[in-house]
């Protein structure tokens, strides 16, 4: 009986995929969790120099908005009575 032998490119691709997954997890999850707070000081110092514009007052004209609504005429509701059915006799 002949035994199946895996080809080298398939094995190499599997190893490369596992390696790339490990690198991705390390860069996107583990590395940001290990960043020391001292290194974040540069970002905070740079953000403190930002100049925010002064708030301005907004005037809404007209100061009052009137909403007019018209209700549709109500339709008469027909009441339907359920009939009591007599049970059928077996036999």
C-alpha positions in Angstrom: 0.0 0.0 0.0 1.3 3.5 -0.9 1.5 6.0 1.9 0.6 9.6 1.4 3.5 12.0 1.8 2.8 15.6 2.4 4.5 18.0 0.1 7.0 20.5 1.4 5.1 23.7 0.2 2.0 22.7 2.2 4.1 22.1 5.4 6.0 25.3 4.9 2.8 27.2 4.3 1.3 25.8 7.6 4.5 26.8 9.5 4.5 30.3 8.0 0.8 30.8 8.8 1.4 29.8 12.5 4.4 32.1 12.7 2.4 35.0 11.2 -0.4 34.4 13.6 1.9 34.4 16.6 3.6 37.7 15.4 0.2 39.3 14.8 -1.0 38.4 18.3 2.3 39.6 19.8 2.2 43.0 18.1 -1.5 43.8 18.5 -2.3 42.4 21.9 0.8 41.7 24.0 3.0 44.6 23.0 0.4 47.4 23.8 -0.3 45.8 27.2 3.4 46.0 28.1 3.8 49.7 27.2 5.1 51.5 30.2 3.3 54.7 31.4 6.5 56.8 31.2 6.7 56.4 27.4 3.1 57.8 27.1 4.3 61.1 28.6 5.4 62.3 25.2 1.9 61.9 23.8 0.3 63.7 26.8 2.8 66.6 26.6 2.2 67.0 22.9 -1.6 67.0 23.4 -1.4 69.7 26.0 -0.2 72.2 23.4 -3.4 72.0 21.4 -5.5 75.2 21.2 -9.2 74.7 21.3 -11.4 77.4 19.7 -13.5 79.5 22.0 -17.2 78.4 22.2 -19.6 80.5 20.3 -23.2 81.3 21.0 -25.8 80.0 18.6 -29.1 81.9 17.9 -32.0 79.9 16.7 -34.5 81.9 14.6 -37.5 81.6 15.0 -37.1 80.9 18.7 -40.4 79.0 18.8 -41.5 76.2 16.4 -45.2 75.5 16.1 -46.2 72.0 15.1 -49.7 71.5 13.8 -51.1 68.0 13.4 -54.5 66.8 12.2 -55.8 63.5 13.4 -57.5 61.3 10.7 -61.2 60.7 11.3 -61.7 57.5 13.2 -63.3 54.6 11.4 -66.1 52.8 13.0 -65.0 49.5 14.3 -67.3 46.6 13.5 -67.7 44.2 16.3 -67.8 40.6 15.3 -69.4 38.0 17.5 -67.9 34.5 17.5 -70.4 31.8 16.9 -70.7 29.0 19.3 -70.4 25.8 17.4 -72.3 22.8 18.5 -70.1 19.7 19.0 -70.6 17.1 16.4 -72.0 13.9 17.5 -70.0 10.8 16.8 -71.8 7.8 15.6 
